[in-house]
Amino acid sequence: MEGGAVNAIGPVLEVRKVCKRYRQRPVLRGVSLELRPGELVGIVGENGAGKSTLLRILAGDLAADSGMVRRTGRLGCCPQETVLHPAFTVDQHLRFFQAAYGISRLTRACELLEELNFSDYRYERVEALSGGTRQKLNLTLALMHDPQVLLLDEPYQGFDWETYLRFWELAAALRDRGCAVLVVSHLAYDASRLSTLYRLDGGLLHKTEWTTTVGAAS
Ligand SMILES: Nc1ncnc2c1ncn2[C@@H]1O[C@H](COP(=O)(O)OP(=O)(O)OP(=O)(O)O)[C@@H](O)[C@H]1O
């Protein structure tokens, strides 16, 4: 079984009892999670449940108050707020991130432009792009260096239905080539596409009954 082979490999992301509070308000109360190569895991939760806080801690962008996060491999991160500059073109963003990642070619980035169907906008400035196209660029910037661990915060916001389906095809392809993918969203529409779905509630992760056996621990 695919899941058995996958789970013979150790986790690329290990989270133990992570806690975080803002002033006196606890948001995370002891979150534990493991993510292995070839797993596509979802976390859902209501607005304000702490999903973005958790993702920022996993990405190393925010410090936890206590607990442990251990990550190995190249990280790709697509934050909820786009990281784009309005005056730069799509191509300029690709070249800036190419330098930041230290990669020699834009081959994968060009593939992603094609797969997400926005190659025609390559030389347009971000200020002239629609919200959905900006999000396509945000996602491309997280994926263009072929990450081994991918953290996605509401990655399909603003996508039309066709692009939304393309996103899931892309996520499945990444999973199949061994990437560990974590998708955070306030919607649980996509449960059947996931190895495991957790709900973040009351500052803790709860495994939901929608969990399937595809690539999941057994
Ligand atoms: N920098 C901050 N200072 C104080 N409180 C914060 C800060 N960042 C987030 N919070 C609070 O922490 C809680 C969790 O916020 P977070 O953005 O992690 O939730 P979320 O689940 O991602 O929400 P959404 O689905 O609306 O994006 C919220 O009540 C929010 O107001």
The ligand as an SDF file (V2000), in Angstrom:
LIG
                    3D

 31 33  0  0  0  0  0  0  0  0999 V2000
   -0.1750   39.4140   16.2990 N   0  0  0  0  0  0  0  0  0  0  0  0
   -1.2760   39.1400   17.0060 C   0  0  0  0  0  0  0  0  0  0  0  0
   -1.5300   39.7750   18.1810 N   0  0  0  0  0  0  0  0  0  0  0  0
   -2.6180   39.4890   18.9160 C   0  0  0  0  0  0  0  0  0  0  0  0
   -3.5530   38.5860   18.5510 N   0  0  0  0  0  0  0  0  0  0  0  0
   -3.3630   37.9330   17.3960 C   0  0  0  0  0  0  0  0  0  0  0  0
   -2.2310   38.1690   16.5630 C   0  0  0  0  0  0  0  0  0  0  0  0
   -2.3020   37.3580   15.4850 N   0  0  0  0  0  0  0  0  0  0  0  0
   -3.4390   36.6560   15.6150 C   0  0  0  0  0  0  0  0  0  0  0  0
   -4.0780   36.9950   16.7610 N   0  0  0  0  0  0  0  0  0  0  0  0
   -5.3250   36.4230   17.2760 C   0  0  0  0  0  0  0  0  0  0  0  0
   -5.1240   35.0140   17.4230 O   0  0  0  0  0  0  0  0  0  0  0  0
   -6.2870   34.2970   17.0180 C   0  0  0  0  0  0  0  0  0  0  0  0
   -5.9030   33.3060   15.9180 C   0  0  0  0  0  0  0  0  0  0  0  0
   -5.5640   34.0260   14.7380 O   0  0  0  0  0  0  0  0  0  0  0  0
   -5.1570   33.2900   13.3820 P   0  0  0  0  0  0  0  0  0  0  0  0
   -4.9320   34.3340   12.3520 O   0  0  0  0  0  0  0  0  0  0  0  0
   -4.0610   32.3480   13.6700 O   0  0  0  0  0  0  0  0  0  0  0  0
   -6.4860   32.4560   13.0790 O   0  0  0  0  0  0  0  0  0  0  0  0
   -6.9640   31.7060   11.7490 P   0  0  0  0  0  0  0  0  0  0  0  0
   -7.5160   30.4050   12.1830 O   0  0  0  0  0  0  0  0  0  0  0  0
   -5.8540   31.6790   10.7580 O   0  0  0  0  0  0  0  0  0  0  0  0
   -8.1190   32.6670   11.2430 O   0  0  0  0  0  0  0  0  0  0  0  0
   -8.7120   32.9340    9.7540 P   0  0  0  0  0  0  0  0  0  0  0  0
   -9.4330   31.6790    9.3240 O   0  0  0  0  0  0  0  0  0  0  0  0
   -9.6580   34.0690    9.9700 O   0  0  0  0  0  0  0  0  0  0  0  0
   -7.5570   33.3000    8.8600 O   0  0  0  0  0  0  0  0  0  0  0  0
   -7.3000   35.3380   16.5660 C   0  0  0  0  0  0  0  0  0  0  0  0
   -8.1840   35.6080   17.6440 O   0  0  0  0  0  0  0  0  0  0  0  0
   -6.4660   36.5690   16.2710 C   0  0  0  0  0  0  0  0  0  0  0  0
   -7.1900   37.7500   16.5030 O   0  0  0  0  0  0  0  0  0  0  0  0
  1  2  1  0
  2  3  1  0
  2  7  2  0
  3  4  2  0
  4  5  1  0
  5  6  2  0
  6  7  1  0
  6 10  1  0
  7  8  1  0
  8  9  2  0
  9 10  1  0
 10 11  1  0
 11 12  1  0
 11 30  1  0
 12 13  1  0
 13 14  1  0
 13 28  1  0
 14 15  1  0
 15 16  1  0
 16 17  2  0
 16 18  1  0
 16 19  1  0
 19 20  1  0
 20 21  2  0
 20 22  1  0
 20 23  1  0
 23 24  1  0
 24 25  2  0
 24 26  1  0
 24 27  1  0
 28 29  1  0
 28 30  1  0
 30 31  1  0
M  END
$$$$
